[in-house]
Amino acid sequence: MKKIIVALVVMIVSINTTIAQEWLTDINVAKKNATKESKPIILVFQGSDWCAPCIKLDREIWSTEIFKKYAKENYVLLKADFPKRKKNKLSEEQTKSNALLAEKYNKQGFFPFVVVLDSNGKVLGESSYKKTTPLNYIKELNTFTK
């Protein structure tokens, strides 16, 4: 009985400590973290509640354990979301902040649009949704930082 209880506790703890993915929403915080941690910034422009390729990119790449684990060690993640549904509306301040990011890094208004930046905000490379594996997507992102 004790072995079963111990096994259950271990399972519960491991479930609760799955790799968390922290997407920032402030470019200044992202730059600060990128400088401190010597990591590139992955900036994602998305329409989380209307853009089908954005939703696929999230489900097929960003939400996978492979990407989460790798990103935690190697990237600073920054998300600029542009939801359309009223229930997902962002604060006015966040909406303005995302618009300023788009003005600088996504002038064409592509969704999804992935920009790899250095810690100063210099563009190192760009990508979008691709039907690929998380490992291949990571490899592509890494080609911009070499």
Sequence and secondary structure as in RCSB ss.txt:
>XXXX:A:sequence
MKKIIVALVVMIVSINTTIAQEWLTDINVAKKNATKESKPIILVFQGSDWCAPCIKLDREIWSTEIFKKYAKENY
VLLKADFPKRKKNKLSEEQTKSNALLAEKYNKQGFFPFVVVLDSNGKVLGESSYKKTTPLNYIKELNTFTK
>XXXX:A:secstr
 HHHHHHHHHHHHHHHTS    EE  HHHHHHHHHHHT  EEEEEE TTT HHHHHHIIIIITSHHHHHHHHHH 
EEEEEE   SGGG   HHHHHHHHHHHHHH TT  SSEEEEE TT  EEEEE   S  HHHHHHHHHHT  
